[in-house]
């Protein structure tokens, strides 16, 4: 190991380390674990043979080393087994279509959302069920946080300088969840994206936090869809004029109702494309002019929220209850997939 | 940067709020852009306010061009 790979600092207590790191802007405001040589080595020792290619991270344009990513994962509280998922997520956000530079420097509050599919969900104990977007599960918390710390500490996306988000969002601390494949009546998301069921896959998108869709009263699939369409038709969403992808995360009970009533995923996306629309009277004259400058004009007396049904991605996650979630995106981004090394 | 390499004079008009981002990006790219700083924001202004921003940017461009001519 060269001297440049190791930073010699005095022995610090955990509280002293937290303060020392924060003074240098290394962190997210929450306590971190000191990335000692031993902990970083343990991370690296557990990596599988074939790893995604590393490259420059905007906005700093620095290229991380495996060791530096492992150090950030240690800081986030990740375990060695979590690192391959972090590396896959990092490779996925480097896909040009993801627009990492734009999504990190924008005033929009987007965060790098990580959806995990396949066997690795079970192996790591990722939460795909109740409270899957919330607190309480280490794998969800630390994988999303490892990615974000890497983008901040190496990519340079520090709030106030490179990260110019007007308000930010809680999702910028961590935003990782798994699909509830076991309780889904539909094919797993990654299989629909062309992967094998045995593959472990991450999907990333520069996304807003989940917007809740509460529907306890509807009894049919079409009724549920009407509520979903109403929630998606938001006048202030980037998707209205920047377009791009968006993700519907059906709760298992809503998914079951739709499946029971014969709704297929293509039929759902088509129906929502037709019905999740914003009437022009809900858009101010000034904003209509602004949209027009971006080449966006109403379709009759409505605005659409994407360029077509294929922009709406659907997954199933969550536990018991009558809630689903809509996750709008930054707009200038894509839902990018990457296989997790080691399966 | 690409334009400058081709000999085109490049002036960057930036609002004061976004100046730290521009400076950080410039450091990352190892370039030293000619920057004209005007007040923030640009969106949501009335005609008078917008005219003020345009005038400030225009005067900044003139100053930079004069400086270039004198160098």
Interface residues (C-beta under 8 A of the other chain):
Chain A: X58 X59 X60 X61 X105 X156 X160 X161 X162 X164
Chain B: X18 X20 X21 X24 X25 X28 X29
